[in-house]
């Protein structure tokens, strides 16, 4: 067989293969550069991967920037240090448009919480929303890596969500060590003591008692539809835990102090930072604690989060 004949047969074979590839491509349709389902570790991937809802149900809040079709978008994720930094953001709904309808949760349509990655800074604010669905918050930001949390309930649509996004503030910073676990926190002339154990594998009941200069405070004022509001963040990944108070002001049974009782589920053993906001004589103060969550005997131990060290003093602030 001549060389020319061999080349002709080879070229013809290539044409057949190419035509077959085109036919398969048209039947299957276009393929995205990156499957949307794999974004942020959620969604449907291979048959070994859980579905979006199943994966999300297993995760604490705040670990994902997007969930169930909703997305937290910071307009400027990089900021300069400022005692009155303006941060704007939107919650995009499943249709891609900014969400404008919210159910009220603890007296607010949305709770916006920011914490430094080393847990040495914490702020809980309530931004304002314009008609287009853009929220505006004013924060005191110093240099470092921060995590923002938007805690909200899409009105009449889907369940309550907590989405998280990173915020970088320019400047040099040395991470701080997380304070050792303690059952007492001092905020000005107030002392808050913690009673109860943080346990994995069972609902944990935590009671925080407020005293002022040694005298129990029995006239706490309502704050966010309760006598206190508690946020818990896990060291390392800053998983956000939903903490629920017992009772509510005016229900005829819940006392205005000195004890405020909460219930939460700690997803893994390790250290957590607790932030209690309470209001007395017109001022909201924040008491902070480090707790060590231990495994309840006889329950399997879940995978622990990364352990990053970090430290800071208890803070007092006014709203």
N, C-alpha and C positions, 0 to 999 in steps of 0.2 A: 504494500500500500504506500502511495507517495506521501510526502510530507504535507503537500497541499490538501490532500484528501483527509488526513488526520486532523489538520487544523479546522477544516469545515465541520467534521463530525463533532469536535469539542465545542465549537461555537454554537452549533445547534443544540447541544445538550444544555449549555448555559441559558439559552433562551427559554427552554422548557422549564428549567428550575425557576428562573426569574418570573415567568408568567404564573407559575403555581404559587409563588410567594405573594404576588399581587392579589391573587384570588383569595388566599387565606386572610390577608390583611384587610381586604374589603369586607369579608364576612365577619371578622372579629371587631373591627372598628378601631379608632385611634386609642393609643395608650398614653396616659399622662406621664410626665417626667417623674413624678413621685405620687403614689396613690394617696388621695386625700384621707383615706381611712387610716393610714399609718401615722398621720400627723399627731404630734404630742403624745405618742404612745397609746392612743385610743382608737377605737373604731374597728371595723372588720378588716382583717388581714387574711392570713392563711387559715386553714381549718384548725390550726393549733392555737389561734389567737381568739380571745374572748370578744364578744360584740361590744359596741360602744357603751351601751347601758350597763352591761354586766361588769365591764372593767371599771366604769365610773363608780358603780355601787360599792366596789371593793376598796376604793381609794378615799382617804380623808379629803376634806375640802382644801382648796387653795393650791393644789399641786399642778393644776392644769390652767392654761390660759383660755382654753376652749372646752366646752362640754355640752352635750345634748343640743348642738347647733348654736349655742350662745358663745360669744367671744368678748373678752375684755381687751380693749385697745387703748393704750396710753398714747396721747398725741405727741408727747415729747418724753421718751423713755430715758433721756439723758438730761440732767439738770446741773445747774451750778449751786453751790451752797448758798442758802438764803434762809433767814429766819421767817420770811413770809413768802415762800415759794408758791407759785400758782401752778397747780397740776390739773390738767383737763383730760378727760377720758370719755369713752362711750362703751356701751354694751350693745354689740351687734346681735340681732336676733337671727333665727334660722333663715329668714328671707334676705339677710344681708343688710337690712336697714337698722338704724339705731333704735333700740327699744325705748319707748316713751311711757309705757303703762306698767306700773309696779304695784304689788300688794304692799300694805303696811306691815312691817315687822318691827316689833318693839318700838312703836311710835314713829318709825322712819321708813321711807321708801327704799333707802339703800344705806348700808353701813360701809364706810371706807376706812380700812385699817392699814397702816404701814408699819413695818418693823425692819430694823436692820438685820442683816444676815447673821450677825453675831448676837442678836437679841439684846443689844445694848441701847436700842432706841425703840420707842413704841408710841403711836398716836392713833386715836380713834376719833374720826371726824365725820361730819354729816354734810356732804357737799350739796350744792344747789344744781338743779337741772334746767336748761333752757328748753324752748319748745321743740328744738331739733334733736333733743336727746343727748346733748353734751353736758356732762357733769363738770363742775369746777370746785376744786378743794384748795384750801390754803394750808400749807404745812411748814413746819420748821425742819429744814433738811441740812444736815452736815455731811461731810465727805464720807463716802462708803457705798456699799451695795445694800439696797433696800428691796424688800418684797412688798408689793401692794396687794390688797385683798378687797374684792367687791362682793359683799354679802347681800343677796337680793332674792326676791320672789317675783317672777314674771306674772303679772296679774292675770288670773283666770286662764293661764296657758300651761305652764309646766311647774315642776316642783322647785323649792328653794335651792339656790346654788351659791357656791363660793368659788369665784374664779381668782386666779393669782397671776401677776405679771411683775417682772423685774424692773427696777428703777435704779439707774446708776447716777450717783452724785459725784462730780469731779473732785479730785484732791487726794492727797496722801492720807492713809489711815492705817492704824495698827489694830487688827482684830483684838477684842477683849475676851477675857475668860468668863464663862458663865458662872455666876455665884453658886456656891454650894447649896444643896437642898436645905431648906429652912422652913419652919412653921410660923415664923413671925416676920412681919414687914412694918417698917416705920415710915410714915408719910407726914412730915411736919410734926405736930403734936398728937397725931393719931397713931395707934398701934393696931394692926390687924393680925389676928392669929388664925391659923389654918388647922381644922380638925377633920380628920378623915384620910384614908389611904387611896393613892392612885394605883388602880389595879388593872391588869390586862386580862381580858376574858370574862369580865363582869362589869356591870354598871357601877361607877364609882360615885359615892355620895361625899361631897365636900362642903363643909360649913365654914364660912369665914366670919369671924366675930370682930366687930369694930369697937374700939375703946378710945377715949380721949383723955390723955393724962391719967390713965388708970381707971377712969370711970366708964362703964359700958354705955354706948350710945344707943338710946332707945327711940330717937326721933329722926331716923334717917328719912331723907326725902325721896320721892319716886324719881327714878332716872331710867329712861327707856322702858317704861311700863313695868318696872320692877324696882326693888330697893338696892339693886346692884346688877352690874353687867360684867360677865366674866369671859375672857378670851384665853384660849390655851393654844400654844404653838410648840411643835416638836422641835427639839434641837437637831440641827443638821439640815433637813429639807424644809423646815418651817411649815409642816402640815398643820392646817387650821382645823380645830375641833369645835363642833357646835356644842355649847354648854347651855343647859336649860335650868332656869331658876324654879324653885318651889313657890307656888302661889303668886299672888300679885297684890299690889296696894289696893285697899278698899274691898277685898273679897270677904272681910269679916273674920278671917282666921290668920292671915299672914301678918306677923308683927313687924314694926318698923325698926328692927334691930334688937339686940346687938348682932344676932346671927343672921346670915344670909346663906341659904342652902342651895347647892347646884348639883346636877347630875350630868355625868359625861362618860363616854366610852373611850378609853385610851387604846389606840390600835396596836401599839407595840411597846415592849419594855424599853426603858431609856429615860432620858431627862426631858422635861417640858418646862416651859416658862408660862406662868399664869399671871394674868393682868386683871385685877378687879377694879372697875370704876364704881365709885359710890359717891352719893351726893349728901352733903350736910351743910346747913347754914348757907345754902345757895351756891356752894362751890363743889365742883366735881374733882375728886382726887383719884389717883391710881396707885394701888398697892400691888407690888410685884413679888412673886415667889418662884423659886425653882423647886420642882418636885421630881422624885424618882419613881417612875411607874414600874411596879413589879408584877411578875406573872402569878396569877392565881393558881394554887396548887391543883394539879390534875388536868390543866388545860394545855393544849399545844402552844408552843411559843412561835409567834409569827416572825417573819424576817425583820430585823431591826434596821432603822435608818442609819445613814452615815452620821458619825459623831464628830461634829466640829465644836471646838472649844470657843467659849466666848464669855463678858462680865460687865455688870453695870450697876449703878446706884439706883435705888428706888426713886421714882419721879413723882413730882406733884405738878398739876396743871389745872388751869381754869378753863371753863367753856363759856 
